[in-house]
Amino acid sequence: MSTLTAERTSRSRGGASALRHNCAVDSPSLFDGAGGGQTLDEVLSGAWEELTAQAVTRCPMCLGEMEPEYGAHSRPVGGRCRSCGTTLT
């Protein structure tokens, strides 16, 4: 859960007021790895490593099969999920 508070402050010249914002984030981010699960970085890096090794891997979105996609050369340039069509490049 994120919290945003706004506080009105008065300026010294002309009596005009301004807003001062204070933002606090209480919930963990996908990048934190909180709860013992993998971080978003770990999930995507793992999938990319499998694809560049020319192996079928698990789709980060639907957990289906993601297969390597090739460009003009023999090395993969990304991957595409067979189930949901998600691409990783």
N, C-alpha and C positions, 0 to 999 in steps of 0.2 A: 504494500500500500504506500502511495506517495502522499506527502502532505505539502501543501503550498499555502503560505500565509502572506498576506499583504498588510502592510502597516503604513498609515498615512503620516508623513512628517511635514513640518512646515519649514520653509526656507526663510533665510534671514532677509532677503531682498523682496520687497513687494508683497509679502505675506502669502505667496503662492505655495501650494502644497505639492509634494511628490510622493510616489509610492515606493516603498522599499520591500523587496521580495525576499523571502527566506524559503528555500525548498529543501525538504528532507526526505530521503527515500528509506522506508522501513523494510521493504521486501527485498529478498535476494534477487540478483540479476542472473540471467542465463550464463554469464561469464564467471560467476562465483563458484560454482560446483557445490553449492550448499545442499545438504540432504544426502550427501554421499554419491550422487549420480555424476555422470560425465558432464563436463562443461560443453557449451556449444562449440567452442574451439576444438575440443577433443573429438567430438562426434564428426565434425566436418573434416578435420585433419586425418582421422582414421579412414573415412570413406575415400578421401583423395589418395591416400597411400595405397589402398587396395586397388583403386582404379589405375593408378600409374604403374602398378605391378601387373597390369592387364588381367585383373581378376574381377569377378562379379562380387559385389558387396551389397550390404543392406542400405536401402534408401533412408536418408535421415528424416524424411517426411512421413512415409507410410509404412516403412519397414519391409517394403517389397524388395525385389531384386533390381539393383542398379548395375547396368553393364557399361563397360568403357565405350567411348565414342572416339573415332579416329579422324584425323585430318589428312593432310597430304603425306604424312610420314608414318612410320610404323609405331610411334609412341602415342598413347591416348592423349587427347586434348580436353577430356572431361568425361562425363557419364550421363546416362539417361535411365530413369526408372521405367521398367517394363509395365508397372501397374498404374502409376499416377502421372507419369510423364515429366516429373521433376528433373531438371538438368543441373549439373554441377560442372562449372567450368573454371 
